Amino acid sequence: MLFLEAAPADLRVPVVDLEGHRLTPCSPAKALQNLVDGLADLDEAGVLHLRYRPLAHRKVLRQVRRRDGWTCAWCHGPGSTVDHVIPLCWGGRTRLDNCVVACRACNHSRNNALPSEFIARTGFRPTHPVILRVLAREQALLREAERSLRKRPLSSCTSKEEAQVWLLAHQAPEAGLKPPPPGPVVTKWKPSRHPFPELYLP
């Protein structure tokens, strides 16, 4: 910890996942935050060992894109992101049965809204089987997601965001998951012949 606090900002800290796969090195500040949050351990050689599996996340995203193509499951326009039907903040997981392709406008506007809330606000009529399955049993699936989150280990998480929700659920289990209410829909998909209507530069 002290080594990271005193390290120059341009130093790159080596990172590996639970299986020992090498990942992109990070800054000392990010490494320190992972340690403070309980999401990683630092070995004697200065290598950060994540306690979750980000490579599994990437594998699911590739499978979702292969299954859905590049069509947004919400507005049926061109899609370029992957959206969690039951959001991570509600205990949703990065799995084929909970992820769909979405355009950036729908994904960002939806924020942490439940599928029924998002459809009520937008008037969309999704036909994707994953969304329809969740809509049919939304409240039961939410309860199952929260119970699963409390029972499964941190190593089952496939992204930093999912791991952070896991930590929140385990730090105050009696409180229950209480994501903040979603904001208003601030963007709408606009028909375009271009396959990626929204361009976001790093």
C-alpha positions in Angstrom: 0.0 0.0 0.0 2.7 2.5 1.0 4.6 1.6 -2.2 1.6 2.6 -4.3 0.9 5.8 -2.3 4.5 7.0 -3.0 4.7 5.7 -6.6 4.9 8.2 -9.5 1.6 8.7 -11.4 3.1 7.4 -14.7 4.2 4.1 -13.2 2.2 1.1 -14.6 1.2 -1.6 -12.1 1.0 -5.1 -13.6 -2.4 -6.7 -13.3 -3.6 -10.3 -13.5 -7.0 -12.0 -13.1 -7.9 -15.0 -10.9 -6.5 -17.4 -13.5 -3.2 -15.5 -13.8 -4.0 -14.0 -17.2 -2.1 -10.8 -17.7 -4.4 -7.7 -18.2 -3.7 -4.1 -19.1 -1.4 -2.5 -16.4 -3.0 0.3 -14.4 -1.9 3.4 -12.6 -0.9 3.3 -8.9 -4.0 5.3 -8.0 -6.3 2.7 -9.7 -4.4 -0.2 -8.1 -4.7 1.5 -4.6 -8.4 2.0 -5.1 -8.9 -1.7 -6.0 -7.0 -2.7 -2.9 -9.0 -0.3 -0.6 -12.3 -1.5 -2.1 -11.3 -5.1 -1.5 -11.4 -6.0 -5.2 -7.7 -7.1 -5.5 -4.6 -8.2 -3.7 -1.0 -7.0 -4.2 1.8 -9.6 -4.1 5.4 -9.0 -3.0 6.5 -8.5 -6.6 4.1 -5.6 -7.0 1.6 -7.4 -9.2 -2.1 -6.6 -8.7 -4.3 -9.8 -8.5 -7.9 -9.0 -9.2 -10.5 -11.0 -7.2 -13.0 -11.1 -10.1 -12.9 -12.4 -13.8 -13.0 -9.5 -16.4 -12.0 -11.9 -19.3 -15.3 -13.8 -18.7 -17.1 -10.5 -19.2 -15.5 -10.0 -22.6 -16.4 -13.5 -23.7 -20.1 -13.0 -22.9 -20.1 -9.7 -24.7 -18.7 -11.4 -27.8 -21.4 -14.1 -27.6 -24.2 -11.5 -27.2 -23.0 -9.6 -30.2 -22.8 -12.8 -32.3 -26.4 -13.8 -31.2 -28.0 -10.4 -31.7 -26.0 -8.9 -34.5 -25.9 -5.1 -34.4 -29.5 -4.4 -33.7 -30.7 -2.6 -30.6 -33.1 -4.8 -28.6 -35.0 -1.8 -27.4 -35.6 0.6 -30.3 -34.6 -1.9 -33.2 -32.1 0.6 -34.6 -28.4 0.0 -35.1 -26.8 -1.1 -31.8 -23.1 -0.9 -30.7 -23.2 -1.7 -27.0 -24.3 -4.5 -24.7 -27.0 -3.8 -22.1 -28.0 -5.7 -18.9 -31.7 -6.3 -19.0 -31.8 -6.6 -15.2 -29.2 -3.9 -14.4 -26.0 -4.7 -12.4 -27.2 -2.4 -9.7 -30.2 -4.6 -9.2 -28.1 -7.7 -8.9 -28.2 -8.6 -12.7 -25.3 -10.6 -14.1 -23.3 -10.5 -17.3 -24.8 -13.7 -18.8 -26.4 -14.5 -22.2 -29.8 -14.7 -20.5 -29.5 -11.2 -19.1 -27.7 -9.2 -21.9 -28.8 -7.8 -25.2 -27.3 -5.5 -27.8 -28.4 -1.9 -27.4 -27.6 1.4 -29.1 -25.7 3.9 -27.0 -28.7 6.2 -26.8 -31.0 3.5 -25.3 -28.2 2.1 -23.0 -27.2 5.5 -21.6 -30.8 6.8 -21.3 -32.0 3.7 -19.6 -29.4 4.1 -16.8 -30.6 1.8 -14.0 -34.3 1.6 -15.0 -36.0 -1.7 -14.8 -37.2 -3.0 -18.2 -40.9 -2.3 -17.4 -40.0 1.3 -16.3 -37.9 2.0 -19.4 -40.7 0.7 -21.7 -43.3 2.8 -19.9 -41.1 5.9 -20.3 -40.2 5.4 -24.0 -43.1 3.6 -25.5 -40.8 1.0 -27.1 -42.1 -2.4 -28.0 -39.2 -4.8 -27.7 -39.5 -8.3 -29.2 -36.2 -9.7 -28.0 -36.7 -13.1 -26.2 -34.4 -12.1 -23.3 -36.4 -8.9 -22.6 -39.7 -10.7 -22.9 -38.6 -13.4 -20.5 -37.5 -10.8 -17.9 -40.7 -8.8 -18.4 -42.9 -11.9 -17.7 -41.3 -12.4 -14.3 -39.6 -9.1 -13.5 -40.2 -9.0 -9.8 -39.4 -12.7 -9.2 -36.2 -12.4 -11.2 -35.2 -9.3 -9.2 -35.6 -11.2 -5.9 -33.6 -14.1 -7.3 -30.9 -11.8 -8.6 -30.5 -10.2 -5.1 -30.5 -13.6 -3.3 -27.9 -14.9 -5.8 -25.7 -11.8 -5.3 -25.6 -12.4 -1.5 -24.8 -16.1 -1.8 -22.3 -16.2 -4.6 -18.5 -15.4 -4.2 -16.8 -12.3 -5.4 -14.9 -14.5 -7.9 -18.2 -15.0 -9.8 -18.2 -11.3 -10.8 -17.1 -10.5 -14.4 -16.5 -6.8 -14.2 -15.4 -4.1 -11.8 -19.0 -2.7 -11.8 -20.5 -6.0 -10.9 -17.8 -6.6 -8.2 -18.6 -3.1 -6.7 -22.3 -4.0 -6.5 -21.3 -7.3 -4.9 -19.3 -5.4 -2.2 -22.2 -3.0 -1.5 -24.6 -6.0 -1.0 -22.2 -7.7 1.4 -21.2 -4.6 3.4 -24.8 -3.9 4.5 -26.9 -7.0 3.7 -29.8 -5.9 5.8 -30.2 -2.7 3.8 -31.1 -4.5 0.5 -30.2 -3.2 -3.0 -31.6 0.4 -3.4 -30.3 1.8 -6.6 -31.1 5.5 -7.1 -34.1 6.3 -9.3 -33.2 6.5 -13.0 -33.1 10.0 -14.6 -35.2 11.1 -17.5 -34.7 9.9 -21.0 -32.3 12.5 -22.3 -31.4 11.0 -25.8 -33.4 9.3 -28.4 -32.2 7.1 -31.3 -32.7 8.9 -34.6 -33.0 6.8 -37.8 -29.8 6.8 -39.8 -28.3 4.7 -42.6 -25.0 4.8 -40.8 -24.4 1.6 -38.8 -23.2 3.6 -35.7 -25.2 6.8 -35.3 -23.4 7.8 -32.1 -19.7 8.4 -32.1 -17.9 8.6 -28.8 -14.2 9.5 -28.8 -12.0 8.5 -25.8 
